[in-house]
Amino acid sequence: MARFQLEQLRTFRAVVDEGTLEAAARSLILTPSAVSQRLKAMEDAAGQILLKRTNPVRATPAGEAVLRFARQVRQLESDALRELGGGREGPVVPIPLVVNADSLSTWVLPALASLPVDARVYFELFREDEHHSTQLIRDGTVMAAVTATPEPIQGCSVEPLGALRYRAVASPGYISTWWPDGPAFTTDSAAPVMDFDRKDDLQGGFFRRLTGAELTAPRNYVPSSGEYAEAIRLGLGWGVLPEQQCLVGLRNGELVELAPAHPVDVSLYWQRWKINSPVLTLLSDAVRETASRQLRQPDQDINEKNS
């Protein structure tokens, strides 16, 4: 990589974060001309364009590598200042991480809450489907991710966390309206389905595994985990819910499981930058420990079969 000065990296990061040269100049207490000159010097040193001058500004593929480097330098600088100040000095730098909506609503927040207050660890959470979240690591937006991708991204380490188990459910009222003779997963069914958003393939994947066919029923889309679960309880459609969101409803009769022998397990992984950051290590430990209790582990099904 070309040699960049620390102030240049700070400027590059600010421009991407703020979206425009003018906003970055205000945050850095510089003139827009000074910001532009630093960016030009970086692109001259790199020998290629690093930023797309769109609104908002976007990093080019080469710029994504610079952005990752700039964020890593900022985190290492923050860690060093914390150590020099006994953990009490230095800028507060939130750790950006990306999490899928169901993990965010079920087990990730308890993991973050388990960190000691005096560690002064702060976060910027991004929400993205677990099959698409790694792009935010690649482009330098986040430092870590809960993802369904087991292959490590370049410059990252990866470890399995366990599986989030889902169950296909519907409300009793929905079943009496659409399936009076019992759940019928057929390709010509007009019974509406609940999807989180247009990236959500949990229901489609469940249907394909059960029938070998594509799901063509009408869709409702509710892109919020809590409201999605509530929509199913209100009878707007059938869908798959994490066990943490549906087991109580199954026990009290508020929900009915549609295919008890066919749960859906989504394996999750923790991807993080390979930098020697005590704060990032502390966060990784908390995520790993909480996942070991909240997610299904490889030996859990074996123990259940033997019991």
N, C-alpha and C positions, 0 to 999 in steps of 0.2 A: 504494500500500500504506500502511496505517496506520503511524504512527511507533512503533517498538518500541525499547526500550532494549537494550543489549548483554546485560545480565544476563537479561532476559526471553527473548531468543533462545537463550541458553545453557540456560536452564531448559526451554524448549520442546523443544529438541533432546534434552536428557537424558531427559525424560519419554518421548519416542517411542523412544529407543534402549534405555532400561532397561525399558520396558513398564508400569511402575506409578509412581504419584506417590511412594510410599514408597521404592522403589529409587532413583528420581531424587534424592530428598531426601538419601539416604545418600551418593550419589556427589558431590553438590554441597555436602555438609556443611551442610544446611539442615534445618528442620523441615518435615514434610509440609504444615503449615498455610501456611508461607511459599511453598512451591511452588504450592499451590492459589491463593493470593492473586495471585501473578505471572501464572498462567494466566488467572485471571478478569480481571485488568487488561488482558491482551492481547486477550481476547475482547470486552471492553467497547470497547477502542479499535478493533477490527476491525468491531464491530457484528454479529458472527456467531459461531457455534460453530466452534472450530478443532480440537477433539479429541473423539473418541468415548470415553466413559469405560467402555470394555470391558476385558477382561483377555486379552491385553495391550492397552494404550491404542493407539488408531489415530487417525491424522490424518483429518479430513474433507477433502473436495475443496479447501475454502478453506485448511485447515491444511496441505495438501500444498505449496501455494505458499509458506506461511510456513516450512515445513521446508526447502524448497530454498534460500530466502533465508538461513535460519539456518546451513545447511551452507556456503553460499558465503561468508558473513561469517567463519565459522570458518577456512576455507581461506585467505582473503585476510589475516586476522589472523596466521595461522601463517606465511604467506609474508613478511609485513612484518617479523615478529620474526626470521625467519631472515636476512633481508637486513641488518637492524640489527645482528645479532650475528655477521655474517660467515659465516652458514650454520651456526653452531655453537650458537646459542642458540634459545630458544623451545620451545614444546611440540611433541612429535612427533605429527603428525596423519596417520593412515593414509588414503590415498585409496581410497574405496569404488568399485569398478567391477564390472560384471557381464559374464560371459563364458559362451558356450555350452560344453558339456562337451568337445566334440571339439577346439575351439580350445585349451581349457585343457590338454588332454592332448597336444597336438602342437606348437604354436608360441608360445602366449602366455607361458608361463613362461620360455623363452629370451629373449623380449623384455624381460621384467621383470629377468632376470638380467643383461642387457646394460647396465643403468643403473650409473653409477659409484657405488661404495660411499660415497664422501664426499658424494654428493648427499643422503644420508639420506632416501630416498624409501621409504615403507612403504605397505602395501596391505591392504585388506579385500576379498577376492574373494567375489562372489556368483555362483552357477552357475544359469543359466536358459537355456531353449531360445532360439535366436537369433531366432525369430519372436515371442517374448513378452517379450524383455528390456527393451524400451523403457519398459514400465510402471514399472520401477524407477527410471528417470530422471524420469519424470513425477511420481512421488510423493515424489521427493527422497531416496530411499534411496541412490542412487549418483550419482557425478559424471560417469561415462563408461561406455560400453558397446561391446562387439563385438556387432553386431546385423545382422540381415538386412533391416532397415528403411532404405531410402534417403532417406525424407522426414525432414527435420530436426524434432526435437521442439522445441516453443516454448522459446526461450532456449538452444538448442544449435546447434552447428555439426556438419556431417557430411561425411565424405570416404570414398571407396571404398578398400578395402584390397586387394581381389583376391578370388579364388574358392577355396574349399576343395573340392578334387576328391575325389569318392567313387567307389568301384567296388563293384558287386554281387558278392559272393563267398560261397562255402560250402566246407566241407571235403570232401576226396575221399570219406571215409566217409559223410557226409551224402548226397552225390550217389548213391553206390552203393545206399544204402538207399531213398531217396525218388524218385530219377530214374535208374534203371538204364539207361534208353535216352537219357540226356542231359537237361539242364535243360529243363523244360516249364512255362512260365508260363501256366497255365490257370486259369479262374475256379473250377473244381471241384477244384483241387488240395488235398490234405490235408497237403502238405509244410509243416511249421511255419516260421514267420517269427520273426526276432529284432527286437523293438522296444526302444528305449531306455526309454521310458515311454509313457504314454498321450497325450502331446503329440507324440510322434515320428511324423512323416508321411513320412520319407525313403523308407522301403520302399513305403508306399502310393503316394507320388508317382511313384517309379520304375516301379511296376507299371502305374499308369494311363498313363504316357507310352509304355510298351512295348505295352500291350494295349488301351488305351481303356476298361478295365473297372476295377471296384473290387476291391481285394484282400480276400478273405474267409477266407483260410487261418487256422489256429490261430496264436495269438501267444504268444511267450515275452517277458517284460519283464525287462531287467537294467539298472537306472538308474545305471550306472557305466561310463565309457568303456573303461577297461582290461579290466574283467570282461566287458563286452559283446563286445569283440573276442575274448576268450578263449572265450566261449560259442560263438561261430561256429567257432572253430578246433576245439572239442570236438564239433562236429556237432549242437548243439542247435537250429540253425535257419540259414537263409540271411539275409543282411542286407547293407547297404551300409556300407563302412568308408572312412575317409579314406585316401588313398594312403600317407600316412606310417605307417599302421598295417597295411597289407596288402601293399605291394610286395615286401617281403622274403619273406613267406609265399607269394606267387605265384611268386617265383623259385625257391624251394626245394621247391615242390610241396606245401606244407602247406595251401595254399588254391588254389581254382580260380575263375577269373573266369567269371561266368555270362553276361554280355553285354558283351564287350570293346568293341563299337562304341557302347555307350550308357553312358558315364560320367555321373555326376551332379555338376554344379557348383553350389555354394551361394555366391552372392555375399555378401560380408561388408563391413560399413561400421563406421567409428569415429565414434560420437556422443559429444560432450563438451560440458559447460557452456561457454558463451561468457563466461568470466571471465578476466581477465588474471593468471593464476597461473603463475609460472615452473615450479613443480613439475609442474603438469598439462601444461604445454607440453613439458617434458622427457619425461614419460611418453608423450605423444602422438608425439613424435619417435621414441622407441624402438619403439613399436608399429608405426608406419608403416615404419620401416627393416626390421624383422624380417619384416613381412608382405610387403614387396616381394621378399624372398628365399624365403619359405616358401609363399606362396600363388600361384596361377596369375594372371598379369597379362593384360590385354586383348590385348597384342601377342604373347603366347606361342603361342597356337594358330595365328596367322598365320605366325609364323616356323617352326613345326613343319610346316605344310602346304607351305611353300616349300622346306624342306630335303630 
